[in-house]
Amino acid sequence: MLEKLKQEVYKANLELPERGLIKYTWGNVSGFDPETQLFVIKPSGVDYAQMKPEDMVVCNLDCEIVEGDLRPSSDMPTHAVLYKSFPNIGSVVHTHSPWATIWAQAGLDVPAMGTTHADTFYGSVPCARFLTASEINRDYEYETGNVIVETFKERNIDPNAVPAVLLQGHAPFVWAKDCEHAVMNAVVLEEVCKMNLFTQQLNAYAKALPEEILNKHYERKHGENAYYGQK
Ligand SMILES: [Zn+2]
């Protein structure tokens, strides 16, 4: 079942090391099928050189395995919570890409300091809080998803306009309408985290992007009046 989505998820997972986002198997991509309300995710800890499209695991939003011989990525419940709570997303990417992880470990939001950021993220990428001891003991990966959702709700951020989050002391989760764009957003986040760190090192007083430029660049690529690229 969902053979086409398995291919897409498989290819997107291979793209993580190709784009320099991960080492070993420190990442996972999943893809959601709105019709069946099922999602396809990478198996846990399988070497990328040996992994095949048919190894991808099909799960439902209750975190149950629907099809697959291998165990799904241990982060599977986090993906399920995001699909359940953010209805427009079609793919989730989790990596420990170093530049974004540095910001997550610092416990800082990633401000929009340049148009590279504004083309993809409409404002700061938030850093969600540490999980509490009771959340960790209850159901760590599921509660990780809940903390992400809570962050967007409490801070009134639209997950479609800012399709990424950092988890304090952990790393980023990124999403999009499909696998290809979710990986792309993860690459953009990684690049802006790198750029911001050096920008702030060079000039600790460097300002975030003025709102007019943030709006201009975001709207150029997104929404009704977008005009970037080909029709
Ligand atoms: Zn992780």
py3Dmol code that shows the C-alpha trace and the ligand (Angstrom):
import py3Dmol

protein = """\
ATOM      1  CA  MET A   1       0.000   0.000   0.000  1.00  0.00           C
ATOM      2  CA  LEU A   2       0.976   3.658  -0.556  1.00  0.00           C
ATOM      3  CA  GLU A   3       3.828   2.542  -2.834  1.00  0.00           C
ATOM      4  CA  LYS A   4       4.291   5.966  -4.422  1.00  0.00           C
ATOM      5  CA  LEU A   5       4.496   7.665  -1.038  1.00  0.00           C
ATOM      6  CA  LYS A   6       7.002   5.012   0.121  1.00  0.00           C
ATOM      7  CA  GLN A   7       9.222   5.919  -2.851  1.00  0.00           C
ATOM      8  CA  GLU A   8       9.000   9.615  -2.003  1.00  0.00           C
ATOM      9  CA  VAL A   9       9.735   9.050   1.675  1.00  0.00           C
ATOM     10  CA  TYR A  10      12.628   6.712   0.820  1.00  0.00           C
ATOM     11  CA  LYS A  11      14.159   9.262  -1.569  1.00  0.00           C
ATOM     12  CA  ALA A  12      13.709  12.113   0.904  1.00  0.00           C
ATOM     13  CA  ASN A  13      15.460  10.111   3.630  1.00  0.00           C
ATOM     14  CA  LEU A  14      18.425   9.470   1.321  1.00  0.00           C
ATOM     15  CA  GLU A  15      18.562  13.187   0.626  1.00  0.00           C
ATOM     16  CA  LEU A  16      19.320  13.974   4.299  1.00  0.00           C
ATOM     17  CA  PRO A  17      22.961  12.761   4.203  1.00  0.00           C
ATOM     18  CA  GLU A  18      23.337  13.972   0.587  1.00  0.00           C
ATOM     19  CA  ARG A  19      22.458  17.526   1.676  1.00  0.00           C
ATOM     20  CA  GLY A  20      24.805  17.305   4.645  1.00  0.00           C
ATOM     21  CA  LEU A  21      21.979  17.401   7.185  1.00  0.00           C
ATOM     22  CA  ILE A  22      22.793  14.186   9.034  1.00  0.00           C
ATOM     23  CA  LYS A  23      25.471  11.694   9.978  1.00  0.00           C
ATOM     24  CA  TYR A  24      24.734   7.967  10.390  1.00  0.00           C
ATOM     25  CA  THR A  25      20.959   7.525  10.817  1.00  0.00           C
ATOM     26  CA  TRP A  26      20.370  10.695  12.858  1.00  0.00           C
ATOM     27  CA  GLY A  27      17.263  11.742  11.053  1.00  0.00           C
ATOM     28  CA  ASN A  28      13.923  10.681   9.671  1.00  0.00           C
ATOM     29  CA  VAL A  29      11.415  11.792   7.083  1.00  0.00           C
ATOM     30  CA  SER A  30       7.766  10.791   6.885  1.00  0.00           C
ATOM     31  CA  GLY A  31       5.010  11.499   4.373  1.00  0.00           C
ATOM     32  CA  PHE A  32       1.259  11.727   5.029  1.00  0.00           C
ATOM     33  CA  ASP A  33      -1.580  10.473   2.850  1.00  0.00           C
ATOM     34  CA  PRO A  34      -4.697  12.593   3.599  1.00  0.00           C
ATOM     35  CA  GLU A  35      -7.057  10.143   1.914  1.00  0.00           C
ATOM     36  CA  THR A  36      -6.257   7.160   4.155  1.00  0.00           C
ATOM     37  CA  GLN A  37      -5.023   9.302   7.103  1.00  0.00           C
ATOM     38  CA  LEU A  38      -1.934   7.075   7.192  1.00  0.00           C
ATOM     39  CA  PHE A  39       1.697   8.069   7.058  1.00  0.00           C
ATOM     40  CA  VAL A  40       4.855   6.397   5.825  1.00  0.00           C
ATOM     41  CA  ILE A  41       8.062   6.685   7.840  1.00  0.00           C
ATOM     42  CA  LYS A  42      11.637   5.467   7.720  1.00  0.00           C
ATOM     43  CA  PRO A  43      12.430   2.297   9.684  1.00  0.00           C
ATOM     44  CA  SER A  44      14.500   2.730  12.842  1.00  0.00           C
ATOM     45  CA  GLY A  45      18.286   2.559  12.659  1.00  0.00           C
ATOM     46  CA  VAL A  46      18.611   0.935   9.224  1.00  0.00           C
ATOM     47  CA  ASP A  47      21.799   1.801   7.343  1.00  0.00           C
ATOM     48  CA  TYR A  48      20.982   4.058   4.384  1.00  0.00           C
ATOM     49  CA  ALA A  49      23.082   1.970   1.996  1.00  0.00           C
ATOM     50  CA  GLN A  50      20.973  -1.102   2.761  1.00  0.00           C
ATOM     51  CA  MET A  51      17.585   0.606   3.034  1.00  0.00           C
ATOM     52  CA  LYS A  52      14.951  -0.065   0.349  1.00  0.00           C
ATOM     53  CA  PRO A  53      11.645   1.704  -0.444  1.00  0.00           C
ATOM     54  CA  GLU A  54       9.700  -1.358   0.713  1.00  0.00           C
ATOM     55  CA  ASP A  55      11.332  -1.067   4.150  1.00  0.00           C
ATOM     56  CA  MET A  56       9.308   2.086   4.827  1.00  0.00           C
ATOM     57  CA  VAL A  57       6.727   1.560   7.574  1.00  0.00           C
ATOM     58  CA  VAL A  58       3.057   2.570   7.280  1.00  0.00           C
ATOM     59  CA  CYS A  59       1.494   3.908  10.494  1.00  0.00           C
ATOM     60  CA  ASN A  60      -1.800   5.455  11.541  1.00  0.00           C
ATOM     61  CA  LEU A  61      -2.369   8.590  13.608  1.00  0.00           C
ATOM     62  CA  ASP A  62      -2.850   6.454  16.737  1.00  0.00           C
ATOM     63  CA  CYS A  63       0.824   5.446  16.381  1.00  0.00           C
ATOM     64  CA  GLU A  64       0.020   1.872  15.324  1.00  0.00           C
ATOM     65  CA  ILE A  65       1.907   0.023  12.596  1.00  0.00           C
ATOM     66  CA  VAL A  66      -0.424  -0.711   9.690  1.00  0.00           C
ATOM     67  CA  GLU A  67       2.130  -2.299   7.362  1.00  0.00           C
ATOM     68  CA  GLY A  68       5.836  -3.112   7.534  1.00  0.00           C
ATOM     69  CA  ASP A  69       8.210  -5.751   8.882  1.00  0.00           C
ATOM     70  CA  LEU A  70      10.621  -3.324  10.510  1.00  0.00           C
ATOM     71  CA  ARG A  71      10.139  -1.068  13.514  1.00  0.00           C
ATOM     72  CA  PRO A  72       9.404   2.528  12.561  1.00  0.00           C
ATOM     73  CA  SER A  73      11.692   5.397  13.535  1.00  0.00           C
ATOM     74  CA  SER A  74      11.515   5.920  17.297  1.00  0.00           C
ATOM     75  CA  ASP A  75      10.303   9.485  16.622  1.00  0.00           C
ATOM     76  CA  MET A  76       7.181   8.140  14.888  1.00  0.00           C
ATOM     77  CA  PRO A  77       4.761   9.365  17.612  1.00  0.00           C
ATOM     78  CA  THR A  78       6.067  12.944  17.240  1.00  0.00           C
ATOM     79  CA  HIS A  79       5.279  12.785  13.512  1.00  0.00           C
ATOM     80  CA  ALA A  80       1.772  11.445  14.290  1.00  0.00           C
ATOM     81  CA  VAL A  81       1.017  14.325  16.672  1.00  0.00           C
ATOM     82  CA  LEU A  82       2.152  16.876  14.083  1.00  0.00           C
ATOM     83  CA  TYR A  83      -0.062  15.359  11.337  1.00  0.00           C
ATOM     84  CA  LYS A  84      -2.993  15.268  13.752  1.00  0.00           C
ATOM     85  CA  SER A  85      -2.546  18.853  14.932  1.00  0.00           C
ATOM     86  CA  PHE A  86      -1.315  20.670  11.820  1.00  0.00           C
ATOM     87  CA  PRO A  87      -3.891  19.614   9.206  1.00  0.00           C
ATOM     88  CA  ASN A  88      -2.240  21.068   6.082  1.00  0.00           C
ATOM     89  CA  ILE A  89       1.122  19.357   6.324  1.00  0.00           C
ATOM     90  CA  GLY A  90       2.128  16.406   4.162  1.00  0.00           C
ATOM     91  CA  SER A  91       5.639  15.640   5.360  1.00  0.00           C
ATOM     92  CA  VAL A  92       7.753  15.931   8.504  1.00  0.00           C
ATOM     93  CA  VAL A  93      11.558  15.929   8.671  1.00  0.00           C
ATOM     94  CA  HIS A  94      13.627  15.523  11.820  1.00  0.00           C
ATOM     95  CA  THR A  95      17.393  15.854  11.787  1.00  0.00           C
ATOM     96  CA  HIS A  96      20.225  16.743  14.133  1.00  0.00           C
ATOM     97  CA  SER A  97      21.723  19.046  11.520  1.00  0.00           C
ATOM     98  CA  PRO A  98      24.543  20.818  13.381  1.00  0.00           C
ATOM     99  CA  TRP A  99      23.804  24.533  12.869  1.00  0.00           C
ATOM    100  CA  ALA A 100      20.125  24.253  13.760  1.00  0.00           C
ATOM    101  CA  THR A 101      21.019  21.967  16.665  1.00  0.00           C
ATOM    102  CA  ILE A 102      23.448  24.591  17.981  1.00  0.00           C
ATOM    103  CA  TRP A 103      20.520  27.059  18.206  1.00  0.00           C
ATOM    104  CA  ALA A 104      18.339  24.397  19.828  1.00  0.00           C
ATOM    105  CA  GLN A 105      21.024  23.699  22.417  1.00  0.00           C
ATOM    106  CA  ALA A 106      21.368  27.418  23.050  1.00  0.00           C
ATOM    107  CA  GLY A 107      17.609  27.504  23.640  1.00  0.00           C
ATOM    108  CA  LEU A 108      17.090  30.397  21.241  1.00  0.00           C
ATOM    109  CA  ASP A 109      14.500  31.271  18.623  1.00  0.00           C
ATOM    110  CA  VAL A 110      15.997  31.816  15.183  1.00  0.00           C
ATOM    111  CA  PRO A 111      15.205  35.415  14.213  1.00  0.00           C
ATOM    112  CA  ALA A 112      14.545  36.422  10.627  1.00  0.00           C
ATOM    113  CA  MET A 113      17.744  38.346   9.949  1.00  0.00           C
ATOM    114  CA  GLY A 114      17.759  38.122   6.194  1.00  0.00           C
ATOM    115  CA  THR A 115      15.720  37.410   3.111  1.00  0.00           C
ATOM    116  CA  THR A 116      17.046  33.829   2.907  1.00  0.00           C
ATOM    117  CA  HIS A 117      14.993  33.246   6.038  1.00  0.00           C
ATOM    118  CA  ALA A 118      12.001  35.358   4.947  1.00  0.00           C
ATOM    119  CA  ASP A 119      11.616  33.467   1.667  1.00  0.00           C
ATOM    120  CA  THR A 120      10.664  30.354   3.657  1.00  0.00           C
ATOM    121  CA  PHE A 121       9.779  31.296   7.252  1.00  0.00           C
ATOM    122  CA  TYR A 122       7.416  34.165   8.010  1.00  0.00           C
ATOM    123  CA  GLY A 123       9.128  35.312  11.201  1.00  0.00           C
ATOM    124  CA  SER A 124      11.265  33.710  13.901  1.00  0.00           C
ATOM    125  CA  VAL A 125      11.506  29.945  14.063  1.00  0.00           C
ATOM    126  CA  PRO A 126      10.525  29.239  17.692  1.00  0.00           C
ATOM    127  CA  CYS A 127      12.531  27.193  20.163  1.00  0.00           C
ATOM    128  CA  ALA A 128      10.201  25.007  22.206  1.00  0.00           C
ATOM    129  CA  ARG A 129      10.863  24.334  25.892  1.00  0.00           C
ATOM    130  CA  PHE A 130      12.533  21.296  27.463  1.00  0.00           C
ATOM    131  CA  LEU A 131      10.180  18.454  28.264  1.00  0.00           C
ATOM    132  CA  THR A 132       9.364  18.005  31.940  1.00  0.00           C
ATOM    133  CA  ALA A 133      10.280  14.845  33.889  1.00  0.00           C
ATOM    134  CA  SER A 134       6.664  13.649  33.895  1.00  0.00           C
ATOM    135  CA  GLU A 135       6.336  14.197  30.127  1.00  0.00           C
ATOM    136  CA  ILE A 136       9.558  12.269  29.542  1.00  0.00           C
ATOM    137  CA  ASN A 137       8.402   9.366  31.709  1.00  0.00           C
ATOM    138  CA  ARG A 138       4.883   9.291  30.292  1.00  0.00           C
ATOM    139  CA  ASP A 139       5.574   9.029  26.563  1.00  0.00           C
ATOM    140  CA  TYR A 140       8.660  10.914  25.473  1.00  0.00           C
ATOM    141  CA  GLU A 141       8.194  11.041  21.695  1.00  0.00           C
ATOM    142  CA  TYR A 142       4.436  11.668  21.855  1.00  0.00           C
ATOM    143  CA  GLU A 143       4.899  14.475  24.394  1.00  0.00           C
ATOM    144  CA  THR A 144       7.609  15.959  22.200  1.00  0.00           C
ATOM    145  CA  GLY A 145       4.908  16.435  19.575  1.00  0.00           C
ATOM    146  CA  ASN A 146       2.595  17.982  22.163  1.00  0.00           C
ATOM    147  CA  VAL A 147       5.262  20.464  23.261  1.00  0.00           C
ATOM    148  CA  ILE A 148       5.700  21.552  19.629  1.00  0.00           C
ATOM    149  CA  VAL A 149       1.943  22.028  19.205  1.00  0.00           C
ATOM    150  CA  GLU A 150       1.718  23.901  22.517  1.00  0.00           C
ATOM    151  CA  THR A 151       4.497  26.266  21.400  1.00  0.00           C
ATOM    152  CA  PHE A 152       2.666  27.230  18.208  1.00  0.00           C
ATOM    153  CA  LYS A 153      -0.633  27.630  20.043  1.00  0.00           C
ATOM    154  CA  GLU A 154       0.706  29.664  22.975  1.00  0.00           C
ATOM    155  CA  ARG A 155       2.743  31.925  20.749  1.00  0.00           C
ATOM    156  CA  ASN A 156       0.020  32.203  18.153  1.00  0.00           C
ATOM    157  CA  ILE A 157       2.271  31.082  15.273  1.00  0.00           C
ATOM    158  CA  ASP A 158       0.752  29.645  12.100  1.00  0.00           C
ATOM    159  CA  PRO A 159       2.562  26.332  11.399  1.00  0.00           C
ATOM    160  CA  ASN A 160       1.959  26.834   7.671  1.00  0.00           C
ATOM    161  CA  ALA A 161       3.764  30.184   7.696  1.00  0.00           C
ATOM    162  CA  VAL A 162       6.604  29.035   9.975  1.00  0.00           C
ATOM    163  CA  PRO A 163       7.070  25.354   9.056  1.00  0.00           C
ATOM    164  CA  ALA A 164       9.819  24.544  11.570  1.00  0.00           C
ATOM    165  CA  VAL A 165      10.610  24.402  15.260  1.00  0.00           C
ATOM    166  CA  LEU A 166      13.625  23.800  17.445  1.00  0.00           C
ATOM    167  CA  LEU A 167      13.340  21.703  20.569  1.00  0.00           C
ATOM    168  CA  GLN A 168      15.497  22.978  23.373  1.00  0.00           C
ATOM    169  CA  GLY A 169      18.449  20.679  23.986  1.00  0.00           C
ATOM    170  CA  HIS A 170      17.444  18.512  21.058  1.00  0.00           C
ATOM    171  CA  ALA A 171      17.195  19.552  17.408  1.00  0.00           C
ATOM    172  CA  PRO A 172      14.805  20.759  14.669  1.00  0.00           C
ATOM    173  CA  PHE A 173      11.542  19.373  13.327  1.00  0.00           C
ATOM    174  CA  VAL A 174      10.545  20.787   9.941  1.00  0.00           C
ATOM    175  CA  TRP A 175       7.498  20.205   7.735  1.00  0.00           C
ATOM    176  CA  ALA A 176       5.867  21.099   4.419  1.00  0.00           C
ATOM    177  CA  LYS A 177       3.128  20.035   2.017  1.00  0.00           C
ATOM    178  CA  ASP A 178       5.329  17.188   0.667  1.00  0.00           C
ATOM    179  CA  CYS A 179       8.628  15.387   1.313  1.00  0.00           C
ATOM    180  CA  GLU A 180      10.616  17.328  -1.245  1.00  0.00           C
ATOM    181  CA  HIS A 181       9.651  20.700   0.249  1.00  0.00           C
ATOM    182  CA  ALA A 182      10.070  19.492   3.824  1.00  0.00           C
ATOM    183  CA  VAL A 183      13.695  18.515   3.122  1.00  0.00           C
ATOM    184  CA  MET A 184      14.180  21.851   1.352  1.00  0.00           C
ATOM    185  CA  ASN A 185      12.847  23.713   4.401  1.00  0.00           C
ATOM    186  CA  ALA A 186      15.235  21.733   6.618  1.00  0.00           C
ATOM    187  CA  VAL A 187      18.136  22.814   4.385  1.00  0.00           C
ATOM    188  CA  VAL A 188      17.013  26.463   4.527  1.00  0.00           C
ATOM    189  CA  LEU A 189      16.731  26.327   8.326  1.00  0.00           C
ATOM    190  CA  GLU A 190      20.228  24.860   8.546  1.00  0.00           C
ATOM    191  CA  GLU A 191      21.650  27.607   6.316  1.00  0.00           C
ATOM    192  CA  VAL A 192      19.972  30.477   8.174  1.00  0.00           C
ATOM    193  CA  CYS A 193      21.110  29.098  11.534  1.00  0.00           C
ATOM    194  CA  LYS A 194      24.675  29.120  10.232  1.00  0.00           C
ATOM    195  CA  MET A 195      24.341  32.610   8.743  1.00  0.00           C
ATOM    196  CA  ASN A 196      22.708  34.050  11.870  1.00  0.00           C
ATOM    197  CA  LEU A 197      25.395  32.731  14.177  1.00  0.00           C
ATOM    198  CA  PHE A 198      28.160  34.392  12.162  1.00  0.00           C
ATOM    199  CA  THR A 199      26.088  37.551  11.677  1.00  0.00           C
ATOM    200  CA  GLN A 200      25.636  37.926  15.411  1.00  0.00           C
ATOM    201  CA  GLN A 201      29.285  37.121  16.048  1.00  0.00           C
ATOM    202  CA  LEU A 202      30.353  39.800  13.588  1.00  0.00           C
ATOM    203  CA  ASN A 203      27.870  42.313  14.924  1.00  0.00           C
ATOM    204  CA  ALA A 204      26.129  41.544  18.203  1.00  0.00           C
ATOM    205  CA  TYR A 205      23.789  44.484  17.507  1.00  0.00           C
ATOM    206  CA  ALA A 206      22.731  43.309  14.035  1.00  0.00           C
ATOM    207  CA  LYS A 207      19.009  43.892  13.627  1.00  0.00           C
ATOM    208  CA  ALA A 208      16.306  41.482  12.576  1.00  0.00           C
ATOM    209  CA  LEU A 209      14.764  42.128   9.179  1.00  0.00           C
ATOM    210  CA  PRO A 210      12.357  45.112   9.057  1.00  0.00           C
ATOM    211  CA  GLU A 211       8.761  43.955   8.800  1.00  0.00           C
ATOM    212  CA  GLU A 212       8.300  45.417   5.296  1.00  0.00           C
ATOM    213  CA  ILE A 213      11.149  43.316   3.907  1.00  0.00           C
ATOM    214  CA  LEU A 214       9.986  40.210   5.773  1.00  0.00           C
ATOM    215  CA  ASN A 215       6.491  40.671   4.305  1.00  0.00           C
ATOM    216  CA  LYS A 216       7.763  41.408   0.822  1.00  0.00           C
ATOM    217  CA  HIS A 217       9.971  38.332   0.628  1.00  0.00           C
ATOM    218  CA  TYR A 218       7.523  35.942   2.229  1.00  0.00           C
ATOM    219  CA  GLU A 219       4.623  37.104   0.067  1.00  0.00           C
ATOM    220  CA  ARG A 220       6.747  37.020  -3.091  1.00  0.00           C
ATOM    221  CA  LYS A 221       6.902  33.228  -2.759  1.00  0.00           C
ATOM    222  CA  HIS A 222       3.755  32.358  -0.791  1.00  0.00           C
ATOM    223  CA  GLY A 223       0.072  33.152  -0.875  1.00  0.00           C
ATOM    224  CA  GLU A 224      -2.249  34.471  -3.547  1.00  0.00           C
ATOM    225  CA  ASN A 225       0.028  37.145  -4.967  1.00  0.00           C
ATOM    226  CA  ALA A 226       3.208  35.073  -5.170  1.00  0.00           C
ATOM    227  CA  TYR A 227       5.236  35.786  -8.278  1.00  0.00           C
ATOM    228  CA  TYR A 228       8.578  34.042  -7.681  1.00  0.00           C
ATOM    229  CA  GLY A 229       9.509  31.270 -10.158  1.00  0.00           C
ATOM    230  CA  GLN A 230       7.621  30.079 -13.222  1.00  0.00           C
ATOM    231  CA  LYS A 231       3.861  29.906 -13.604  1.00  0.00           C
TER     232      LYS A 231
END
"""
ligand_1 = """\
1
ZN
Zn 16.257 13.617 17.530
"""
view = py3Dmol.view(width=600, height=400)
view.addModel(protein, "pdb")
view.setStyle({"model": 0}, {"cartoon": {"style": "trace"}})
view.addModel(ligand_1, "xyz")
view.setStyle({"model": 1}, {"stick": {}})
view.zoomTo()
view.show()
